[in-house]
Amino acid sequence: MNSLINTLFNTIDGSESHKPFCNHLITDSGDVYKTELELSGFSKKDVKVKILDDVLHVVAKNKERSKKFKLHLNNAVSEEHVTAELKYGLLKLTLPKRAISGGKEIEIKT
C-alpha cells in the first residue's frame, strides 16, 4: 500500500523553490489521504492552497520567509472535496479519494 501512495504522490520537480511532499508523511485512511505540513510562524492569511492541473500547491509567505510545496495528485483525489486546516503552525490537508466507477461494458458492433 505504501508503494501505491508513493506512486500516486510522486513529486518530481527540478525547481528548488518547491519542496516535495515525499519528505512529509502521507497516510491512507481508507477513503481519504491525509498529510500535515509544519508552517510555524505563518498565519492563515499567509498561506494559500490551490489545485491547478491536478497539482496541489501550498505557498506560505510572510515578511520574514516563504515556503512552497507541491503534490502531484495523479487523478487520485477528488479536488472539489479537499480541505485544509491551519492550527498552531500545522497545516492539515485532507484529500478525499476520487470515486472509482464500476466500469462500463462496451458493446462490440458487427
C-alpha positions as CSV (number, residue, x, y, z in Angstrom):
1,M,0.0,0.0,0.0
2,N,2.9,2.4,0.8
3,S,4.3,2.0,-2.7
4,L,0.8,2.9,-4.1
5,I,0.9,6.1,-2.1
6,N,4.4,6.9,-3.2
7,T,3.4,6.3,-6.8
8,L,0.3,8.4,-6.5
9,F,2.1,11.3,-4.9
10,N,5.3,11.3,-7.0
11,T,6.7,14.8,-6.9
12,I,9.4,15.1,-9.5
13,D,10.4,18.7,-9.8
14,G,13.6,20.3,-10.9
15,S,12.8,23.6,-9.1
16,E,14.5,24.1,-5.7
17,S,11.7,26.6,-4.8
18,H,9.3,23.8,-4.2
19,K,9.8,21.1,-1.6
20,P,8.2,17.7,-2.5
21,F,5.6,16.2,-0.1
22,C,7.6,13.0,-0.1
23,N,9.5,14.5,2.9
24,H,6.2,14.5,4.7
25,L,4.1,11.6,5.9
26,I,1.0,11.0,3.7
27,T,-1.3,8.4,5.2
28,D,-4.0,6.4,3.5
29,S,-7.0,6.5,5.8
30,G,-9.4,4.4,3.8
31,D,-11.4,6.8,1.7
32,V,-9.0,9.8,2.2
33,Y,-5.3,10.6,2.2
34,K,-4.1,12.9,5.0
35,T,-0.9,14.9,5.4
36,E,0.5,17.6,7.6
37,L,2.9,20.4,6.9
38,E,4.8,22.3,9.5
39,L,4.2,26.1,8.9
40,S,5.0,27.6,12.3
41,G,5.3,31.4,12.1
42,F,2.7,31.7,9.3
43,S,-0.8,32.9,9.8
44,K,-3.9,31.8,7.9
45,K,-3.6,34.9,5.7
46,D,0.0,34.0,4.8
47,V,-0.9,30.6,3.4
48,K,-2.5,29.8,0.0
49,V,-3.6,26.3,-1.0
50,K,-4.7,25.7,-4.6
51,I,-5.1,22.9,-7.1
52,L,-4.0,23.6,-10.7
53,D,-3.7,21.0,-13.4
54,D,-4.0,18.1,-10.9
55,V,-1.2,19.5,-8.7
56,L,-1.8,20.7,-5.2
57,H,0.2,23.8,-4.4
58,V,0.9,25.2,-0.9
59,V,2.5,28.6,-0.7
60,A,3.3,30.2,2.7
61,K,4.8,33.7,2.6
62,N,5.2,36.5,5.1
63,K,7.7,39.3,5.6
64,E,10.4,37.1,7.0
65,R,10.3,33.9,4.8
66,S,8.5,31.8,2.4
67,K,7.9,28.1,1.9
68,K,6.4,26.3,-1.2
69,F,5.3,22.7,-1.6
70,K,3.6,20.9,-4.4
71,L,1.9,17.5,-4.7
72,H,1.0,15.7,-7.9
73,L,-2.4,14.2,-7.4
74,N,-2.3,11.9,-10.4
75,N,-6.1,12.0,-10.8
76,A,-6.4,10.1,-7.5
77,V,-8.1,12.8,-5.4
78,S,-11.5,14.4,-5.6
79,E,-10.3,18.0,-6.0
80,E,-13.7,19.5,-5.1
81,H,-13.6,18.0,-1.6
82,V,-10.0,18.8,-0.5
83,T,-9.9,20.5,2.9
84,A,-7.2,22.4,4.7
85,E,-6.9,23.5,8.4
86,L,-4.2,25.6,9.9
87,K,-3.8,25.4,13.7
88,Y,-0.8,26.1,15.9
89,G,1.5,26.2,12.9
90,L,0.4,22.9,11.5
91,L,-1.4,22.7,8.1
92,K,-3.6,19.6,8.0
93,L,-4.7,18.5,4.5
94,T,-7.5,16.0,3.9
95,L,-7.5,14.7,0.3
96,P,-10.6,12.5,-0.4
97,K,-10.0,9.8,-2.9
98,R,-11.7,10.0,-6.3
99,A,-14.6,7.6,-6.6
100,I,-13.8,4.7,-8.8
101,S,-16.6,3.8,-11.2
102,G,-17.7,0.3,-11.6
103,G,-16.8,0.5,-15.2
104,K,-18.9,0.1,-18.3
105,E,-19.2,-2.8,-20.6
106,I,-18.7,-1.8,-24.3
107,E,-20.9,-3.4,-26.9
108,I,-19.0,-4.8,-29.8
109,K,-20.7,-4.0,-33.1
110,T,-20.6,-6.3,-36.1
